[in-house]
């Protein structure tokens, strides 16, 4: 699966890869861990996802 993400998120992801170098974790493993944690969260993922999309679109259009 391929995804497109903002440069600043790539930079943060690369920082996480560096911080997990002792585990030999790849970007894909870290993204999967983040998604797993997100979906296991008890909060309303649909509402939270919609809010993030709207916020990101507003920022992009500014």
Buried (B, 14 or more C-beta within 10 A) or exposed (E): EEEEEEEEEEEEBEEBBEEBEEEEBEEEBBBEEEEEEEEEEEEEEEEEEEEEEEEEEEEEEE
